[in-house]
Amino acid sequence: MPYEAMPLVLTPEKAHKILDELFKVDTMFSDYQPACGELCGYCELCLNRKRAIVSNLWSLNSLAFEVWKDDDLVGIIYFKDIVPGVDAMGELTFWDKELRGKAGIINQVVDTIAFGDILNLHRLTVHVPVKMKSLVRFLERKLGFQIEGTKREAMRWGGEWIDMVILGRVK
């Protein structure tokens, strides 16, 4: 069965599933909101990390899509900092950390939502840690993004300041 994407509709169960999955993944804001060593999910450190995840995903100018395969929620694709008709930041997370086979569903969401009638963006921007060279290649080769530059020491990850590759795709 191919991947399917639909607007993210939060139920309590789905919110817990997404938070639990994102909590386990080393995200770009993990250093800003560290969890405890056991990733218990319930101590004050872990709860603060979950709050950071929620505020990052569900802000006023964002739109999220859940990605399913074989009745399993496998990831999310979301747009934030949306300026309709102009630009947005795109982000994606898949629980298995694997992009192989997912270009079709990602392109479908980008083409129909970001560049289609819903957001009607002129461009879509993505920031990727320089360490994630395979993701940069994937975005270029499979999704049509182009490298536009580097934002030096733009974020902390793994206890150090790292550069971010800025990629863009124009309608």
PyMOL commands that place a pseudoatom at each C-alpha (Angstrom):
pseudoatom trace, name=CA, resn=MET, resi=1, chain=A, elem=C, hetatm=0, pos=[0.000, 0.000, 0.000]
pseudoatom trace, name=CA, resn=PRO, resi=2, chain=A, elem=C, hetatm=0, pos=[1.395, 3.457, -0.864]
pseudoatom trace, name=CA, resn=TYR, resi=3, chain=A, elem=C, hetatm=0, pos=[1.825, 6.243, 1.630]
pseudoatom trace, name=CA, resn=GLU, resi=4, chain=A, elem=C, hetatm=0, pos=[-1.119, 8.535, 2.282]
pseudoatom trace, name=CA, resn=ALA, resi=5, chain=A, elem=C, hetatm=0, pos=[-1.161, 12.053, 3.726]
pseudoatom trace, name=CA, resn=MET, resi=6, chain=A, elem=C, hetatm=0, pos=[-4.048, 13.914, 5.286]
pseudoatom trace, name=CA, resn=PRO, resi=7, chain=A, elem=C, hetatm=0, pos=[-4.442, 17.034, 7.409]
pseudoatom trace, name=CA, resn=LEU, resi=8, chain=A, elem=C, hetatm=0, pos=[-3.370, 16.412, 10.972]
pseudoatom trace, name=CA, resn=VAL, resi=9, chain=A, elem=C, hetatm=0, pos=[-6.428, 16.116, 13.179]
pseudoatom trace, name=CA, resn=LEU, resi=10, chain=A, elem=C, hetatm=0, pos=[-5.433, 15.794, 16.791]
pseudoatom trace, name=CA, resn=THR, resi=11, chain=A, elem=C, hetatm=0, pos=[-7.194, 13.352, 19.015]
pseudoatom trace, name=CA, resn=PRO, resi=12, chain=A, elem=C, hetatm=0, pos=[-5.786, 12.708, 22.493]
pseudoatom trace, name=CA, resn=GLU, resi=13, chain=A, elem=C, hetatm=0, pos=[-4.499, 9.311, 21.320]
pseudoatom trace, name=CA, resn=LYS, resi=14, chain=A, elem=C, hetatm=0, pos=[-2.863, 10.733, 18.184]
pseudoatom trace, name=CA, resn=ALA, resi=15, chain=A, elem=C, hetatm=0, pos=[-1.295, 13.601, 20.100]
pseudoatom trace, name=CA, resn=HIS, resi=16, chain=A, elem=C, hetatm=0, pos=[0.285, 11.118, 22.514]
pseudoatom trace, name=CA, resn=LYS, resi=17, chain=A, elem=C, hetatm=0, pos=[1.528, 8.945, 19.639]
pseudoatom trace, name=CA, resn=ILE, resi=18, chain=A, elem=C, hetatm=0, pos=[3.121, 11.903, 17.830]
pseudoatom trace, name=CA, resn=LEU, resi=19, chain=A, elem=C, hetatm=0, pos=[4.647, 13.296, 21.015]
pseudoatom trace, name=CA, resn=ASP, resi=20, chain=A, elem=C, hetatm=0, pos=[6.016, 9.882, 22.006]
pseudoatom trace, name=CA, resn=GLU, resi=21, chain=A, elem=C, hetatm=0, pos=[7.575, 9.342, 18.565]
pseudoatom trace, name=CA, resn=LEU, resi=22, chain=A, elem=C, hetatm=0, pos=[9.014, 12.862, 18.279]
pseudoatom trace, name=CA, resn=PHE, resi=23, chain=A, elem=C, hetatm=0, pos=[10.254, 12.672, 21.839]
pseudoatom trace, name=CA, resn=LYS, resi=24, chain=A, elem=C, hetatm=0, pos=[12.438, 9.668, 20.939]
pseudoatom trace, name=CA, resn=VAL, resi=25, chain=A, elem=C, hetatm=0, pos=[13.908, 11.334, 17.843]
pseudoatom trace, name=CA, resn=ASP, resi=26, chain=A, elem=C, hetatm=0, pos=[16.931, 13.607, 18.143]
pseudoatom trace, name=CA, resn=THR, resi=27, chain=A, elem=C, hetatm=0, pos=[15.307, 16.760, 16.801]
pseudoatom trace, name=CA, resn=MET, resi=28, chain=A, elem=C, hetatm=0, pos=[16.923, 20.062, 15.990]
pseudoatom trace, name=CA, resn=PHE, resi=29, chain=A, elem=C, hetatm=0, pos=[15.755, 21.576, 19.276]
pseudoatom trace, name=CA, resn=SER, resi=30, chain=A, elem=C, hetatm=0, pos=[16.835, 18.683, 21.531]
pseudoatom trace, name=CA, resn=ASP, resi=31, chain=A, elem=C, hetatm=0, pos=[19.740, 20.720, 22.877]
pseudoatom trace, name=CA, resn=TYR, resi=32, chain=A, elem=C, hetatm=0, pos=[17.450, 23.601, 23.759]
pseudoatom trace, name=CA, resn=GLN, resi=33, chain=A, elem=C, hetatm=0, pos=[15.098, 21.332, 25.702]
pseudoatom trace, name=CA, resn=PRO, resi=34, chain=A, elem=C, hetatm=0, pos=[17.072, 18.303, 26.897]
pseudoatom trace, name=CA, resn=ALA, resi=35, chain=A, elem=C, hetatm=0, pos=[15.263, 15.366, 28.439]
pseudoatom trace, name=CA, resn=CYS, resi=36, chain=A, elem=C, hetatm=0, pos=[16.443, 13.161, 31.258]
pseudoatom trace, name=CA, resn=GLY, resi=37, chain=A, elem=C, hetatm=0, pos=[18.847, 10.349, 30.473]
pseudoatom trace, name=CA, resn=GLU, resi=38, chain=A, elem=C, hetatm=0, pos=[16.110, 7.700, 30.615]
pseudoatom trace, name=CA, resn=LEU, resi=39, chain=A, elem=C, hetatm=0, pos=[13.653, 9.638, 28.409]
pseudoatom trace, name=CA, resn=CYS, resi=40, chain=A, elem=C, hetatm=0, pos=[11.009, 8.815, 30.985]
pseudoatom trace, name=CA, resn=GLY, resi=41, chain=A, elem=C, hetatm=0, pos=[8.551, 11.311, 29.540]
pseudoatom trace, name=CA, resn=TYR, resi=42, chain=A, elem=C, hetatm=0, pos=[7.194, 12.338, 32.930]
pseudoatom trace, name=CA, resn=CYS, resi=43, chain=A, elem=C, hetatm=0, pos=[9.865, 14.262, 34.832]
pseudoatom trace, name=CA, resn=GLU, resi=44, chain=A, elem=C, hetatm=0, pos=[10.089, 18.055, 34.554]
pseudoatom trace, name=CA, resn=LEU, resi=45, chain=A, elem=C, hetatm=0, pos=[12.908, 17.911, 31.949]
pseudoatom trace, name=CA, resn=CYS, resi=46, chain=A, elem=C, hetatm=0, pos=[10.950, 15.517, 29.744]
pseudoatom trace, name=CA, resn=LEU, resi=47, chain=A, elem=C, hetatm=0, pos=[7.716, 17.474, 30.091]
pseudoatom trace, name=CA, resn=ASN, resi=48, chain=A, elem=C, hetatm=0, pos=[9.517, 20.678, 29.077]
pseudoatom trace, name=CA, resn=ARG, resi=49, chain=A, elem=C, hetatm=0, pos=[10.865, 18.905, 25.979]
pseudoatom trace, name=CA, resn=LYS, resi=50, chain=A, elem=C, hetatm=0, pos=[7.354, 17.749, 25.070]
pseudoatom trace, name=CA, resn=ARG, resi=51, chain=A, elem=C, hetatm=0, pos=[6.075, 21.316, 25.489]
pseudoatom trace, name=CA, resn=ALA, resi=52, chain=A, elem=C, hetatm=0, pos=[8.832, 22.536, 23.137]
pseudoatom trace, name=CA, resn=ILE, resi=53, chain=A, elem=C, hetatm=0, pos=[7.788, 19.952, 20.535]
pseudoatom trace, name=CA, resn=VAL, resi=54, chain=A, elem=C, hetatm=0, pos=[4.137, 20.990, 20.783]
pseudoatom trace, name=CA, resn=SER, resi=55, chain=A, elem=C, hetatm=0, pos=[4.892, 24.705, 20.499]
pseudoatom trace, name=CA, resn=ASN, resi=56, chain=A, elem=C, hetatm=0, pos=[7.134, 24.064, 17.487]
pseudoatom trace, name=CA, resn=LEU, resi=57, chain=A, elem=C, hetatm=0, pos=[4.516, 22.020, 15.645]
pseudoatom trace, name=CA, resn=TRP, resi=58, chain=A, elem=C, hetatm=0, pos=[1.236, 23.694, 16.492]
pseudoatom trace, name=CA, resn=SER, resi=59, chain=A, elem=C, hetatm=0, pos=[1.790, 27.382, 16.167]
pseudoatom trace, name=CA, resn=LEU, resi=60, chain=A, elem=C, hetatm=0, pos=[-0.683, 29.856, 14.729]
pseudoatom trace, name=CA, resn=ASN, resi=61, chain=A, elem=C, hetatm=0, pos=[0.969, 30.059, 11.287]
pseudoatom trace, name=CA, resn=SER, resi=62, chain=A, elem=C, hetatm=0, pos=[1.488, 26.341, 10.730]
pseudoatom trace, name=CA, resn=LEU, resi=63, chain=A, elem=C, hetatm=0, pos=[-0.195, 23.505, 8.884]
pseudoatom trace, name=CA, resn=ALA, resi=64, chain=A, elem=C, hetatm=0, pos=[0.610, 19.844, 9.546]
pseudoatom trace, name=CA, resn=PHE, resi=65, chain=A, elem=C, hetatm=0, pos=[-0.112, 16.631, 7.657]
pseudoatom trace, name=CA, resn=GLU, resi=66, chain=A, elem=C, hetatm=0, pos=[0.031, 13.124, 9.014]
pseudoatom trace, name=CA, resn=VAL, resi=67, chain=A, elem=C, hetatm=0, pos=[1.566, 10.402, 6.840]
pseudoatom trace, name=CA, resn=TRP, resi=68, chain=A, elem=C, hetatm=0, pos=[0.160, 6.878, 6.985]
pseudoatom trace, name=CA, resn=LYS, resi=69, chain=A, elem=C, hetatm=0, pos=[1.186, 3.507, 5.592]
pseudoatom trace, name=CA, resn=ASP, resi=70, chain=A, elem=C, hetatm=0, pos=[-0.743, 0.286, 6.181]
pseudoatom trace, name=CA, resn=ASP, resi=71, chain=A, elem=C, hetatm=0, pos=[-2.926, 1.777, 8.943]
pseudoatom trace, name=CA, resn=ASP, resi=72, chain=A, elem=C, hetatm=0, pos=[0.128, 3.077, 10.814]
pseudoatom trace, name=CA, resn=LEU, resi=73, chain=A, elem=C, hetatm=0, pos=[0.959, 6.718, 11.438]
pseudoatom trace, name=CA, resn=VAL, resi=74, chain=A, elem=C, hetatm=0, pos=[4.581, 6.881, 10.213]
pseudoatom trace, name=CA, resn=GLY, resi=75, chain=A, elem=C, hetatm=0, pos=[5.416, 10.586, 10.175]
pseudoatom trace, name=CA, resn=ILE, resi=76, chain=A, elem=C, hetatm=0, pos=[4.415, 14.182, 9.677]
pseudoatom trace, name=CA, resn=ILE, resi=77, chain=A, elem=C, hetatm=0, pos=[5.047, 16.866, 7.075]
pseudoatom trace, name=CA, resn=TYR, resi=78, chain=A, elem=C, hetatm=0, pos=[4.456, 20.398, 8.218]
pseudoatom trace, name=CA, resn=PHE, resi=79, chain=A, elem=C, hetatm=0, pos=[4.748, 23.983, 7.144]
pseudoatom trace, name=CA, resn=LYS, resi=80, chain=A, elem=C, hetatm=0, pos=[5.381, 26.784, 9.614]
pseudoatom trace, name=CA, resn=ASP, resi=81, chain=A, elem=C, hetatm=0, pos=[5.991, 30.526, 9.508]
pseudoatom trace, name=CA, resn=ILE, resi=82, chain=A, elem=C, hetatm=0, pos=[3.513, 30.588, 6.627]
pseudoatom trace, name=CA, resn=VAL, resi=83, chain=A, elem=C, hetatm=0, pos=[3.039, 33.792, 4.684]
pseudoatom trace, name=CA, resn=PRO, resi=84, chain=A, elem=C, hetatm=0, pos=[0.246, 32.745, 2.268]
pseudoatom trace, name=CA, resn=GLY, resi=85, chain=A, elem=C, hetatm=0, pos=[1.106, 33.441, -1.344]
pseudoatom trace, name=CA, resn=VAL, resi=86, chain=A, elem=C, hetatm=0, pos=[4.754, 34.051, -0.468]
pseudoatom trace, name=CA, resn=ASP, resi=87, chain=A, elem=C, hetatm=0, pos=[6.873, 31.602, 1.566]
pseudoatom trace, name=CA, resn=ALA, resi=88, chain=A, elem=C, hetatm=0, pos=[6.896, 29.062, 4.408]
pseudoatom trace, name=CA, resn=MET, resi=89, chain=A, elem=C, hetatm=0, pos=[9.369, 26.849, 6.235]
pseudoatom trace, name=CA, resn=GLY, resi=90, chain=A, elem=C, hetatm=0, pos=[8.933, 23.171, 5.460]
pseudoatom trace, name=CA, resn=GLU, resi=91, chain=A, elem=C, hetatm=0, pos=[9.844, 20.358, 7.842]
pseudoatom trace, name=CA, resn=LEU, resi=92, chain=A, elem=C, hetatm=0, pos=[9.292, 16.631, 7.953]
pseudoatom trace, name=CA, resn=THR, resi=93, chain=A, elem=C, hetatm=0, pos=[9.827, 13.794, 10.374]
pseudoatom trace, name=CA, resn=PHE, resi=94, chain=A, elem=C, hetatm=0, pos=[9.448, 10.059, 9.819]
pseudoatom trace, name=CA, resn=TRP, resi=95, chain=A, elem=C, hetatm=0, pos=[9.668, 7.739, 12.812]
pseudoatom trace, name=CA, resn=ASP, resi=96, chain=A, elem=C, hetatm=0, pos=[11.874, 5.242, 10.943]
pseudoatom trace, name=CA, resn=LYS, resi=97, chain=A, elem=C, hetatm=0, pos=[14.286, 8.060, 9.882]
pseudoatom trace, name=CA, resn=GLU, resi=98, chain=A, elem=C, hetatm=0, pos=[14.167, 6.600, 6.364]
pseudoatom trace, name=CA, resn=LEU, resi=99, chain=A, elem=C, hetatm=0, pos=[13.374, 8.678, 3.263]
pseudoatom trace, name=CA, resn=ARG, resi=100, chain=A, elem=C, hetatm=0, pos=[13.556, 5.892, 0.687]
pseudoatom trace, name=CA, resn=GLY, resi=101, chain=A, elem=C, hetatm=0, pos=[10.173, 5.488, -0.991]
pseudoatom trace, name=CA, resn=LYS, resi=102, chain=A, elem=C, hetatm=0, pos=[8.713, 8.658, 0.503]
pseudoatom trace, name=CA, resn=ALA, resi=103, chain=A, elem=C, hetatm=0, pos=[9.554, 11.218, -2.215]
pseudoatom trace, name=CA, resn=GLY, resi=104, chain=A, elem=C, hetatm=0, pos=[6.190, 10.660, -3.904]
pseudoatom trace, name=CA, resn=ILE, resi=105, chain=A, elem=C, hetatm=0, pos=[4.075, 11.488, -0.863]
pseudoatom trace, name=CA, resn=ILE, resi=106, chain=A, elem=C, hetatm=0, pos=[6.278, 14.443, 0.096]
pseudoatom trace, name=CA, resn=ASN, resi=107, chain=A, elem=C, hetatm=0, pos=[6.079, 15.884, -3.428]
pseudoatom trace, name=CA, resn=GLN, resi=108, chain=A, elem=C, hetatm=0, pos=[2.317, 15.339, -3.453]
pseudoatom trace, name=CA, resn=VAL, resi=109, chain=A, elem=C, hetatm=0, pos=[1.877, 17.373, -0.251]
pseudoatom trace, name=CA, resn=VAL, resi=110, chain=A, elem=C, hetatm=0, pos=[4.290, 20.097, -1.405]
pseudoatom trace, name=CA, resn=ASP, resi=111, chain=A, elem=C, hetatm=0, pos=[2.709, 20.372, -4.865]
pseudoatom trace, name=CA, resn=THR, resi=112, chain=A, elem=C, hetatm=0, pos=[-0.951, 20.255, -3.811]
pseudoatom trace, name=CA, resn=ILE, resi=113, chain=A, elem=C, hetatm=0, pos=[-0.800, 22.105, -0.486]
pseudoatom trace, name=CA, resn=ALA, resi=114, chain=A, elem=C, hetatm=0, pos=[2.243, 24.423, -0.497]
pseudoatom trace, name=CA, resn=PHE, resi=115, chain=A, elem=C, hetatm=0, pos=[2.200, 25.326, -4.188]
pseudoatom trace, name=CA, resn=GLY, resi=116, chain=A, elem=C, hetatm=0, pos=[-1.463, 24.498, -4.830]
pseudoatom trace, name=CA, resn=ASP, resi=117, chain=A, elem=C, hetatm=0, pos=[-4.646, 26.390, -4.038]
pseudoatom trace, name=CA, resn=ILE, resi=118, chain=A, elem=C, hetatm=0, pos=[-4.424, 26.030, -0.261]
pseudoatom trace, name=CA, resn=LEU, resi=119, chain=A, elem=C, hetatm=0, pos=[-1.278, 28.063, 0.496]
pseudoatom trace, name=CA, resn=ASN, resi=120, chain=A, elem=C, hetatm=0, pos=[-0.422, 29.130, -3.058]
pseudoatom trace, name=CA, resn=LEU, resi=121, chain=A, elem=C, hetatm=0, pos=[3.202, 29.769, -2.040]
pseudoatom trace, name=CA, resn=HIS, resi=122, chain=A, elem=C, hetatm=0, pos=[5.708, 31.290, -4.423]
pseudoatom trace, name=CA, resn=ARG, resi=123, chain=A, elem=C, hetatm=0, pos=[8.538, 29.454, -2.648]
pseudoatom trace, name=CA, resn=LEU, resi=124, chain=A, elem=C, hetatm=0, pos=[9.203, 26.929, 0.111]
pseudoatom trace, name=CA, resn=THR, resi=125, chain=A, elem=C, hetatm=0, pos=[12.288, 27.135, 2.336]
pseudoatom trace, name=CA, resn=VAL, resi=126, chain=A, elem=C, hetatm=0, pos=[13.995, 24.330, 4.248]
pseudoatom trace, name=CA, resn=HIS, resi=127, chain=A, elem=C, hetatm=0, pos=[16.889, 24.518, 6.728]
pseudoatom trace, name=CA, resn=VAL, resi=128, chain=A, elem=C, hetatm=0, pos=[18.962, 21.347, 7.178]
pseudoatom trace, name=CA, resn=PRO, resi=129, chain=A, elem=C, hetatm=0, pos=[21.906, 20.755, 9.531]
pseudoatom trace, name=CA, resn=VAL, resi=130, chain=A, elem=C, hetatm=0, pos=[25.116, 20.469, 7.481]
pseudoatom trace, name=CA, resn=LYS, resi=131, chain=A, elem=C, hetatm=0, pos=[25.705, 17.096, 9.152]
pseudoatom trace, name=CA, resn=MET, resi=132, chain=A, elem=C, hetatm=0, pos=[22.689, 15.664, 7.287]
pseudoatom trace, name=CA, resn=LYS, resi=133, chain=A, elem=C, hetatm=0, pos=[24.291, 15.455, 3.841]
pseudoatom trace, name=CA, resn=SER, resi=134, chain=A, elem=C, hetatm=0, pos=[22.013, 12.629, 2.678]
pseudoatom trace, name=CA, resn=LEU, resi=135, chain=A, elem=C, hetatm=0, pos=[18.925, 14.726, 3.464]
pseudoatom trace, name=CA, resn=VAL, resi=136, chain=A, elem=C, hetatm=0, pos=[20.352, 17.653, 1.480]
pseudoatom trace, name=CA, resn=ARG, resi=137, chain=A, elem=C, hetatm=0, pos=[20.960, 15.322, -1.508]
pseudoatom trace, name=CA, resn=PHE, resi=138, chain=A, elem=C, hetatm=0, pos=[17.445, 13.892, -1.163]
pseudoatom trace, name=CA, resn=LEU, resi=139, chain=A, elem=C, hetatm=0, pos=[15.891, 17.365, -1.152]
pseudoatom trace, name=CA, resn=GLU, resi=140, chain=A, elem=C, hetatm=0, pos=[17.891, 18.354, -4.233]
pseudoatom trace, name=CA, resn=ARG, resi=141, chain=A, elem=C, hetatm=0, pos=[17.531, 15.191, -6.297]
pseudoatom trace, name=CA, resn=LYS, resi=142, chain=A, elem=C, hetatm=0, pos=[14.074, 13.944, -5.367]
pseudoatom trace, name=CA, resn=LEU, resi=143, chain=A, elem=C, hetatm=0, pos=[12.180, 17.086, -4.388]
pseudoatom trace, name=CA, resn=GLY, resi=144, chain=A, elem=C, hetatm=0, pos=[13.687, 19.784, -6.612]
pseudoatom trace, name=CA, resn=PHE, resi=145, chain=A, elem=C, hetatm=0, pos=[15.158, 22.050, -3.931]
pseudoatom trace, name=CA, resn=GLN, resi=146, chain=A, elem=C, hetatm=0, pos=[18.291, 24.079, -4.617]
pseudoatom trace, name=CA, resn=ILE, resi=147, chain=A, elem=C, hetatm=0, pos=[20.973, 25.079, -2.142]
pseudoatom trace, name=CA, resn=GLU, resi=148, chain=A, elem=C, hetatm=0, pos=[20.772, 28.824, -1.554]
pseudoatom trace, name=CA, resn=GLY, resi=149, chain=A, elem=C, hetatm=0, pos=[23.397, 29.262, 1.128]
pseudoatom trace, name=CA, resn=THR, resi=150, chain=A, elem=C, hetatm=0, pos=[24.624, 28.458, 4.594]
pseudoatom trace, name=CA, resn=LYS, resi=151, chain=A, elem=C, hetatm=0, pos=[23.537, 29.989, 7.855]
pseudoatom trace, name=CA, resn=ARG, resi=152, chain=A, elem=C, hetatm=0, pos=[26.660, 29.833, 10.017]
pseudoatom trace, name=CA, resn=GLU, resi=153, chain=A, elem=C, hetatm=0, pos=[26.458, 28.504, 13.581]
pseudoatom trace, name=CA, resn=ALA, resi=154, chain=A, elem=C, hetatm=0, pos=[22.681, 28.769, 13.412]
pseudoatom trace, name=CA, resn=MET, resi=155, chain=A, elem=C, hetatm=0, pos=[21.745, 26.184, 16.026]
pseudoatom trace, name=CA, resn=ARG, resi=156, chain=A, elem=C, hetatm=0, pos=[23.030, 24.013, 18.820]
pseudoatom trace, name=CA, resn=TRP, resi=157, chain=A, elem=C, hetatm=0, pos=[22.981, 20.280, 18.280]
pseudoatom trace, name=CA, resn=GLY, resi=158, chain=A, elem=C, hetatm=0, pos=[24.906, 17.660, 20.167]
pseudoatom trace, name=CA, resn=GLY, resi=159, chain=A, elem=C, hetatm=0, pos=[26.345, 20.340, 22.420]
pseudoatom trace, name=CA, resn=GLU, resi=160, chain=A, elem=C, hetatm=0, pos=[27.961, 22.346, 19.623]
pseudoatom trace, name=CA, resn=TRP, resi=161, chain=A, elem=C, hetatm=0, pos=[27.009, 25.177, 17.278]
pseudoatom trace, name=CA, resn=ILE, resi=162, chain=A, elem=C, hetatm=0, pos=[26.445, 23.892, 13.749]
pseudoatom trace, name=CA, resn=ASP, resi=163, chain=A, elem=C, hetatm=0, pos=[25.766, 25.459, 10.363]
pseudoatom trace, name=CA, resn=MET, resi=164, chain=A, elem=C, hetatm=0, pos=[22.467, 25.050, 8.539]
pseudoatom trace, name=CA, resn=VAL, resi=165, chain=A, elem=C, hetatm=0, pos=[22.140, 24.574, 4.794]
pseudoatom trace, name=CA, resn=ILE, resi=166, chain=A, elem=C, hetatm=0, pos=[19.370, 26.781, 3.379]
pseudoatom trace, name=CA, resn=LEU, resi=167, chain=A, elem=C, hetatm=0, pos=[17.464, 25.201, 0.498]
pseudoatom trace, name=CA, resn=GLY, resi=168, chain=A, elem=C, hetatm=0, pos=[14.589, 26.637, -1.515]
pseudoatom trace, name=CA, resn=ARG, resi=169, chain=A, elem=C, hetatm=0, pos=[12.128, 25.508, -4.110]
pseudoatom trace, name=CA, resn=VAL, resi=170, chain=A, elem=C, hetatm=0, pos=[10.281, 28.019, -6.254]
pseudoatom trace, name=CA, resn=LYS, resi=171, chain=A, elem=C, hetatm=0, pos=[6.866, 27.333, -7.762]
for i in range(1, 171): cmd.bond("trace and resi %d" % i, "trace and resi %d" % (i + 1))
show_as sticks, trace
zoom trace
